[in-house]
Amino acid sequence: METLSTSIQCVLFDLDGTLIDTAADFQQVLNILMDKEGRQRVPSERINQTVSDGARALVKLAFEIDEDHADFGRYLEQLLDLYYEQLQHTVARPYPGVLELLEKLEASNILWGIVTNKPEKYTRLLLEKLDLLQRCGTLVCPEHVSARKPNPEPLLLACKQLDCDTERTVYIGDHIRDMQAAKNAEIIAIAAQYGYLAPDTSIDQWNADFIIKSAGDTENLLSILKFT
């Protein structure tokens, strides 16, 4: 296989909305929950735009309540239980071009890993189902650090585990907190415009070093990132 011509040592990915398109799983479980509670279903596009903000944000969206509401914890627990069941037969898939990119990285001896705010329980099961867990050089979830993104700690831990220099590492994500975390860690920040962005999102204001419109654009971008 053709290898990548770049001096990047490591490529780190956010998970939902960047490496994996997980929205369909959340659509299914949220529909089940809303039907169970006798509530009106949330339009799929609204769910897609909220997935990267996590399960709590989905509960807020669906039930139009804040975390201090008496039923918030119950709804959240139900949603997470349903999601774990859904992951047993997940319909989530890597974004187009992702598997080809990972193969190129591996063929080029470029390490790659995942840094996510998604809890380890769900992340590991999802990656196992997609046959990606064993290929992933490092996996950093909230349980592994004292502070989540946008704090730089998760990214710095990933670099330490992979023994990679931060200045030769890139982080790709579809949320402003991903770009903030990368900047705070002094890592090259790449914004995934193809991710779960709301219509009014101004991605050009995220202070990213680069913006990619599709996962397939990553290879070309990496090829121009060379250091002496």
N, C-alpha and C positions, 0 to 999 in steps of 0.2 A: 504494500500500500504506500502511496505517496505520503511523505511526511511534511510537517509544517516547518516553514522557514521562519523561525522567530526565536528570540532569546528570552521570551516569557518562560518562567520556571513553573508557574502554577496558575490554574484557572479555577476559581471558586464560583459556585453558583448558589443563588437563592433557589428555593424549591418550587413552591406554588407560583405559577404565572411566569416562570423563567425557564426552569429545566423541564418541569412536568405540567401539562394542562390537566389540572385536577377539578375544574369547575363542574364537570358533569356529575361527579360523585356527590358534590355538595348540593347540586340541584335536586338529585334524587332524594337525599336524606332530608333536606329541608321541606320538600314536597310531602314526604311521609309524615313529618312532624306537624306541618300545618294542617294536613288532613285529619290527623289524630286529634288535634286541638280545635278542630272545627273553624279554622281560620282560612282566609283567602290566600291562595298561593302567591308567592312573590315572582314577578317576571324574571325569566332566566337571565336577561341582560343585567338586571340589578344585582343578581347573585354573583354573576361573573365579575362585576366591577368591585365587589366587596370581599371576594375570596382571600385576597392577599392581606386583608386586615384581620383575618382569623375568625374563629368560631364565635367569639364574643360579639364581634361586629355583625355577624350574620344573625345572631339572636336579636340584637338591637334593631336591625333592618326589618326582620320578619315580624316582630311583635311590637315594634315602635315603643320600646321601653329602654330605660337606662339600667345600669348594673345595680342600682340601689332598689330596684323594684322587687317586691316580695317573691315573684315567680321567676325572676331572672335565673337564679341558680338551678332551678328545676328544669327550665327549658334548655339551658346550656348542657346539663348532664344528659338529658335525653338526646340532644343533637349529637353529642360526642359518642354516646353509646351506639346510636344509629350509624354514625360515620365509621366506627371501628368495624361494625358488622359489614358495612358496604365495602370496606377495603378487602374483605375476604374474596370478593369477586369484582374488584375495582374495574372501572371503565376508563380510568385516567391513563394518559399516554404521553410519552415524551413529545415535545413540540417537533414539528417537521425540521429535519436537519440536525437535531440534537444527537441522535445515535451515531450518525456519520461523523459529527464533530468529535464525540468521545472516542471513536475508533481512531481518528487521526491523532488526537492527543496521546492516546496510549501507544500508537505506533511511533510517535515522536519522542517518547519517554518524558512527556510533559504531565506532571501530576495534576489531578483534578479532585475537587471535593465539594461538599455541600455545607453551607452555613444557613440555617433556617431558624425562624422563630416558632416553627411547628414542633410540638412536643415529640420526644423521641419515640414514644409508644406507637404513634400513628406514622411517623416518618419511616421507621425501620420496617414496619409491615408493608407500607406502600412500596418501598424500594425492593424489598424481597419479592413481592408479587411481580415487579417489573424487571427482575433479574439485574438490578443495578447495585445492590448493597455491597456485594463482594468486590465490585469494580471500583467503588468509591474509595479514594485514598484517605479521606477523613470525613467525618460527619459530626458537625457541631450543632447541637440543639440547646434549647434554653436550660435543660437540666445540667449541662456541662459548664455553665458559666454563672457568674454572680449578677451579670447585667446583660440584657438582650440588646440587639440592634435597636436604635442607632449607635449604641455604645460600641466602641471598636473591639472590645474584649473577645467576642466570638471569632472575628476575623483574625485577630492576632494569635489566638489559640490554634486555629486551623493552620496558619503559617508555621507556627512552632512545631506542630505535630508532623508537618510535611517537610520541615527543615528548608523552607523557602524564604527568600528575601522579600520583604513587603514591596520594595520598589520594582520587583520583577514578577509581581502577582497582579492578576486582575480579578475583580469581583463583578459579577453580572446580576442585576436584580431589576424588578419591575415596580419598586416602591421607593419613594423619596428617602425613607429610612435606610434603605440599602446603600444609596449614594452617600448619605451622611455617615454611615458606618465605615464605608470604604475611605472616605476623606479623612475621617477621624483616625483611621489606621494607616494613613498615607499609602493607600493601595489604589491602583488605577481603577476608576469607577466607570462602569459601562451600564447604561440604562437600557432595559429591554422594552422598547416601545410596543412590542407585540403582546405584552402581558396584560394583567387585569387592571386597566386604567379606566377611570371614569371619564365621561365625555369632556368635562371641563378641566381635565388635568393639563397643566402646562409643564410638560416634561423638560422643556428647554430651560426651565427655571430650577431644575434640581441640582445644578452645578456638577453634572456628570462630565467626565472627560470625553466620553464618546456616547453616541446613541445608535442603537441598532434596530432596524425595523423588523427583522426576522432572525430566528436562531441561526439560519443558514448564512447570515452575514458575519457571524463571529469569526469564521476561519479567515476571511479576507482581512478583517480588522487585525487579528493577531499577527498576520503575516507582515504588517507594516510596523509592528511594535518591536523594534530591535534596539539593543543597547550595546555600547562599547565597553 
